[in-house]
């Protein structure tokens, strides 16, 4: 299979200089080389996971290029005068090579080839030795099961990876079984070693895997008694987690009653799941206690948590059904986490602002008028001073003069000037003064 190579151009000296610079950097960073790519800087490594289902076969294919082949591909991608390829160039490269990779993966069922179509694809440039980038391409492929193979009979599946046949590297194959159906008599194993080429085992660096071909049997019916079950690399049975709810609804015809029954089961399972630890119940409970919330508040908060929690599930399902080619679940999870975090921050800020406004409003209205009450002995016969009725008040009010122990009453031993007590009133208000005959007269 032929891939993009260094294009011929009139700038050959510049490319030679760049290659020499790359070689110099690699020589000076041998320690980093071992850390970045244990198999060497010239390797192109493959990972393939085959999942045989009832109606289709899905393949997860990952290519991990070390520094040297990545440098060659990136040089061909970038425009003249650019140091690194643009996002448009990377996406164009991805659109070009993924169909080539799919064509290099040969899948047959009972001798009939199944065409694999790209479902999702991503490209990234993880850092390599000396700061040089590596190149990682991930793609999800799917092929429809032939119509005459949709039965409970036994079928033979063969998979071959013919990509980069002349390049050294790690080649890993893994087989898994979908929720419906069983795989047995497989030449490939049911578990991976490198986490999709992210961590290579040190004890196998001298003898890397070279798994390019796998054969297996598959059936939706009863597995033969003499069949060899799918096993892991250490010899244990490869137990595939089965989705019982998916198996329940995986019927030839989905009727309305069965759909409603499935929804009821899902609701019951979701309610039971809500009782498990987490879901912010501690935070919600603390908020209700702190705010003296009622049962209506608790019901509203519970409904809010339910809606937001369920919205994430629906978003993931809709993306999987309609937009998996553009947004893969691995990219959707961080977005949903970010949105959830922003919602929490917004709610927290709104609660803080409301509490702050409430506190400030309370402080602005709950006040008393301080008229500097004096504990003085008063003598009406020796009251020689002027009283200035200028108190600093913002609210107009009428009150009895009895309430002010310092208005028009004699101070036996000093005047207000001696105290420096000047009282100011912003709003005029009337005082009722009681005379000796018991009649109140208005004074200002």
Secondary structure, DSSP 8 states (H G I E B T S, - for coil): ---------S-HHHHHHHHHHHHHHHHHTHHHHHHH-TT-TT-EEEEEEEEE-SSEEEEEEEEEE-HHHHHHHHHHHS-TT-SS--HHHHHHHHHHHHHHHHHHEEEEETTEE---EEEEEEEE--B-GGG-B-EEEEEEEEEE--GGG-SSS-EEEEEEE-TTTTS-S-EEEEEEE-SSSEEES-SSBSS-SSTTTTS--GGGSTT--B--EEEEEEESS---TT--B-B-TTS-B------HHHHHH--SS--HHHHHHHHHHHHHHHHHHHTSS-TTHHHHHHHHHHTT--HHHHHHHHHHHHHHHHHHHHHHHHHHHHSTTTS-HHHHHHHHHHHHHHHHHHHHHHHHHHHHHHHHHHHHH--------------GGG------B----SS---EEGGG-TTSS---SS--HHHHT--B--SS---EEEE-TTS-EEEE-
